Amino acid sequence: MSSLIGGLNSLRKANIDDIHRGLFYSGLFELATGFERLMKIVVLLEHKISNNLENPTNKQLRSFGHNICELYSTCGELAKKHRVHIEMIPNDVQNDMLLVLSDFAKGSRYYNLDELTSQNNNKDPIAQWLSVIQYHIWGLRSDVREKLQEDALKYGDVSHWYQNLNGEWITDIDFYYFFTATEKASYHVSWSIISLLRPFYYLLQAQTIKLHDMQNSLPEKVPEDLPHMYEFFSFLLENKSSVLRKKQWVWGK
């Protein structure tokens, strides 16, 4: 929960300038951690359901690795099994998000350090995330984009150049536009993340109810304190209009 909220806050504040671009790393790190742990909670609870309330071994849990794309797909099948009413079918940009987070969890989080070595097989996660930002910029209302373009032409300077997130050099006009557009689009990025995660609230709810029913039907079992896991993730129930206004994510709000 803390990782997911922290990731949302970091990406909300992140931008393409030197001061704020480091927050993309923080956000991806926290989100990758949060996504992986959330999905492994689901896998762990499902193991208990399928194995008479027995916990998986550490080796079994580690066998799922850090592949967030595969874990999400596995959880999608479990959501169908438990008849969760929201289908876990990511759209194109959400698939891109999962891929960036998966790559980050598997190794691209070390990209900057690996650049100092002779062999770096990882992709630049920030350059990857740029396509996610651009998708959401194009998703802004046309009048909003037109106003941002007008301001960029008014305040930008063609004689100054800056590096974009992918290392490409762009004029101050383009930089001004992408900076202000990234700020606007960050709210929509948050919504894409929330809508990607929302089914987990209901999946955890279904699993927890099933586990409590099983525990009540097996009096010979030593009582186990099974928390209502979904209660930690009530922030995933925020509606779109609320998410698009939220400047700061706080637990329970």
C-alpha positions as CSV (number, residue, x, y, z in Angstrom):
1,M,0.0,0.0,0.0
2,S,2.7,2.4,1.0
3,S,4.8,1.6,-2.1
4,L,1.8,2.2,-4.4
5,I,0.8,5.5,-2.8
6,G,4.5,6.6,-2.8
7,G,4.8,5.7,-6.4
8,L,1.7,7.6,-7.4
9,N,2.9,10.7,-5.5
10,S,6.4,10.5,-7.1
11,L,5.1,10.2,-10.6
12,R,2.6,13.0,-9.9
13,K,5.4,15.4,-9.1
14,A,8.0,14.0,-11.7
15,N,8.8,16.1,-14.8
16,I,11.3,16.3,-17.6
17,D,13.5,19.1,-16.0
18,D,16.7,18.2,-14.1
19,I,15.2,19.0,-10.7
20,H,12.2,16.7,-11.0
21,R,13.2,13.9,-13.5
22,G,14.8,11.9,-10.7
23,L,11.2,11.4,-9.3
24,F,10.5,9.1,-12.3
25,Y,13.1,6.7,-10.9
26,S,11.6,6.9,-7.4
27,G,8.1,6.5,-8.8
28,L,9.0,3.5,-10.9
29,F,10.9,1.9,-8.1
30,E,8.0,2.2,-5.6
31,L,5.4,1.2,-8.2
32,A,7.3,-1.9,-9.3
33,T,7.7,-2.9,-5.7
34,G,4.0,-2.3,-4.9
35,F,2.8,-4.1,-8.0
36,E,5.0,-7.1,-7.4
37,R,4.1,-7.4,-3.7
38,L,0.4,-6.9,-4.3
39,M,0.3,-9.6,-6.9
40,K,2.3,-12.0,-4.8
41,I,-0.2,-11.5,-2.0
42,V,-2.8,-12.6,-4.4
43,V,-0.7,-15.7,-5.4
44,L,0.0,-16.5,-1.8
45,L,-3.7,-16.3,-0.8
46,E,-4.6,-18.5,-3.8
47,H,-2.1,-21.1,-2.7
48,K,-3.8,-21.2,0.7
49,I,-7.2,-21.6,-0.9
50,S,-5.9,-24.5,-3.1
51,N,-3.9,-26.2,-0.3
52,N,-6.2,-26.4,2.6
53,L,-5.0,-23.1,4.2
54,E,-1.4,-24.0,4.0
55,N,1.1,-21.3,3.2
56,P,3.5,-21.6,0.3
57,T,7.2,-22.1,1.0
58,N,9.6,-19.3,0.4
59,K,11.0,-21.2,-2.6
60,Q,7.5,-21.5,-4.1
61,L,6.9,-17.8,-3.7
62,R,10.3,-16.9,-5.1
63,S,9.6,-19.1,-8.2
64,F,7.3,-16.4,-9.5
65,G,10.3,-14.1,-10.0
66,H,10.0,-10.4,-10.8
67,N,8.1,-10.6,-14.1
68,I,5.2,-8.2,-13.4
69,C,3.6,-8.8,-16.8
70,E,3.3,-12.6,-16.1
71,L,2.1,-12.0,-12.6
72,Y,-0.6,-9.6,-13.8
73,S,-1.7,-12.2,-16.3
74,T,-1.8,-14.9,-13.6
75,C,-3.9,-12.6,-11.4
76,G,-6.2,-11.9,-14.4
77,E,-7.0,-15.7,-14.6
78,L,-7.6,-15.8,-10.9
79,A,-10.0,-12.8,-11.2
80,K,-12.0,-14.8,-13.7
81,K,-12.0,-17.8,-11.4
82,H,-13.3,-15.8,-8.5
83,R,-15.8,-14.0,-10.9
84,V,-14.5,-10.5,-10.2
85,H,-16.9,-8.2,-12.0
86,I,-14.1,-5.9,-13.4
87,E,-12.1,-7.7,-16.1
88,M,-8.3,-7.4,-15.9
89,I,-7.7,-6.5,-19.5
90,P,-5.1,-3.7,-19.8
91,N,-5.4,-1.3,-22.8
92,D,-2.4,-0.6,-25.0
93,V,-0.8,2.1,-22.7
94,Q,-1.4,0.0,-19.6
95,N,0.4,-2.9,-21.3
96,D,3.3,-0.5,-21.9
97,M,3.2,0.5,-18.2
98,L,3.3,-3.1,-17.1
99,L,6.2,-3.8,-19.4
100,V,8.2,-0.8,-18.1
101,L,7.6,-1.8,-14.5
102,S,8.4,-5.5,-15.3
103,D,11.7,-4.5,-17.0
104,F,12.4,-2.2,-14.0
105,A,11.8,-5.0,-11.5
106,K,13.9,-7.4,-13.5
107,G,17.0,-5.2,-14.0
108,S,16.5,-1.8,-15.6
109,R,16.5,-0.1,-12.2
110,Y,20.2,-0.5,-12.4
111,Y,20.4,1.1,-15.8
112,N,22.4,4.2,-14.6
113,L,25.0,2.1,-12.8
114,D,25.2,-0.4,-15.7
115,E,25.9,2.4,-18.1
116,L,29.3,2.7,-16.3
117,T,30.1,-0.9,-17.1
118,S,31.2,-2.5,-20.4
119,Q,28.0,-4.4,-20.9
120,N,24.5,-3.0,-20.3
121,N,21.7,-5.1,-21.6
122,N,18.9,-3.1,-19.9
123,K,16.7,-0.5,-21.4
124,D,16.6,3.1,-20.1
125,P,13.4,3.0,-18.0
126,I,12.9,6.7,-18.2
127,A,13.2,6.7,-22.0
128,Q,10.6,3.8,-22.0
129,W,8.3,5.8,-19.7
130,L,8.4,8.8,-22.1
131,S,6.0,6.9,-24.5
132,V,3.6,6.6,-21.6
133,I,3.7,10.3,-20.9
134,Q,3.3,11.2,-24.6
135,Y,0.2,8.9,-24.9
136,H,-1.4,10.8,-22.0
137,I,-0.4,14.2,-23.4
138,W,-2.2,13.3,-26.6
139,G,-5.2,12.3,-24.5
140,L,-5.6,15.8,-23.1
141,R,-8.4,17.9,-24.6
142,S,-7.5,19.5,-27.9
143,D,-8.1,23.0,-26.4
144,V,-5.8,22.3,-23.5
145,R,-3.0,21.2,-25.9
146,E,-3.6,24.2,-28.1
147,K,-3.3,26.6,-25.1
148,L,0.0,24.8,-24.0
149,Q,1.4,25.2,-27.6
150,E,0.5,28.9,-27.7
151,D,2.2,29.5,-24.3
152,A,5.3,27.5,-25.5
153,L,5.6,29.7,-28.6
154,K,5.1,32.8,-26.4
155,Y,7.6,32.0,-23.7
156,G,10.0,29.6,-25.4
157,D,13.3,30.5,-27.0
158,V,14.5,28.7,-30.1
159,S,18.2,29.6,-29.3
160,H,18.2,27.4,-26.2
161,W,18.3,23.6,-26.3
162,Y,17.6,20.9,-23.6
163,Q,17.8,17.2,-23.4
164,N,14.5,15.3,-23.3
165,L,14.0,12.1,-21.1
166,N,15.2,9.9,-24.0
167,G,18.4,11.9,-24.5
168,E,17.2,13.8,-27.6
169,W,17.9,17.5,-27.9
170,I,14.9,19.7,-28.2
171,T,14.4,23.4,-28.4
172,D,13.3,25.5,-25.4
173,I,9.9,25.9,-27.1
174,D,9.4,22.1,-27.2
175,F,10.8,21.7,-23.7
176,Y,8.4,24.3,-22.4
177,Y,5.5,22.5,-24.1
178,F,6.5,19.1,-22.8
179,F,7.2,20.3,-19.3
180,T,3.7,22.0,-18.9
181,A,2.0,19.1,-20.8
182,T,3.6,16.5,-18.6
183,E,2.3,18.3,-15.5
184,K,-1.2,18.2,-17.0
185,A,-0.9,14.6,-18.1
186,S,0.4,13.3,-14.8
187,Y,-3.2,13.2,-13.4
188,H,-4.3,11.0,-16.3
189,V,-1.3,8.8,-15.7
190,S,-2.5,8.3,-12.1
191,W,-5.9,7.3,-13.4
192,S,-4.4,4.7,-15.8
193,I,-2.5,3.2,-12.8
194,I,-5.6,3.2,-10.5
195,S,-7.8,1.7,-13.2
196,L,-5.1,-1.0,-13.8
197,L,-5.1,-1.9,-10.1
198,R,-8.7,-1.5,-9.2
199,P,-9.7,-5.1,-9.8
200,F,-7.2,-6.2,-7.1
201,Y,-9.5,-4.7,-4.4
202,Y,-12.3,-7.1,-5.5
203,L,-10.0,-10.0,-6.1
204,L,-8.5,-9.8,-2.6
205,Q,-12.0,-9.4,-1.2
206,A,-13.2,-12.6,-2.9
207,Q,-10.1,-14.5,-1.8
208,T,-10.4,-13.3,1.8
209,I,-14.1,-14.2,2.1
210,K,-13.3,-17.7,0.6
211,L,-10.5,-18.2,3.1
212,H,-12.6,-17.2,6.1
213,D,-15.4,-19.6,4.9
214,M,-12.8,-22.4,4.7
215,Q,-11.4,-21.6,8.1
216,N,-14.9,-21.7,9.6
217,S,-15.6,-25.0,8.1
218,L,-12.4,-26.6,9.5
219,P,-12.7,-26.4,13.2
220,E,-9.8,-28.8,13.7
221,K,-7.5,-26.2,12.2
222,V,-5.6,-23.9,14.6
223,P,-7.3,-20.5,14.2
224,E,-5.3,-18.1,12.1
225,D,-5.6,-14.4,12.0
226,L,-6.5,-13.7,8.4
227,P,-6.6,-10.0,7.7
228,H,-9.1,-8.5,5.4
229,M,-6.4,-7.6,2.9
230,Y,-8.5,-5.6,0.6
231,E,-9.1,-3.0,3.3
232,F,-5.6,-1.7,2.8
233,F,-6.4,-0.8,-0.8
234,S,-9.5,1.3,-0.5
235,F,-7.8,4.1,-2.4
236,L,-8.2,2.0,-5.6
237,L,-11.9,2.7,-5.4
238,E,-11.4,6.4,-6.1
239,N,-13.5,7.5,-9.1
240,K,-12.0,9.2,-12.2
241,S,-13.0,12.7,-11.4
242,S,-11.5,12.5,-8.0
243,V,-8.3,11.0,-9.3
244,L,-8.0,13.8,-11.9
245,R,-8.1,16.4,-9.1
246,K,-5.8,14.7,-6.6
247,K,-2.5,16.5,-6.1
248,Q,-1.4,14.3,-3.2
249,W,-2.2,10.7,-2.3
250,V,-2.7,10.0,1.4
251,W,-3.5,6.7,3.0
252,G,-7.2,6.3,3.6
253,K,-8.2,9.4,1.6
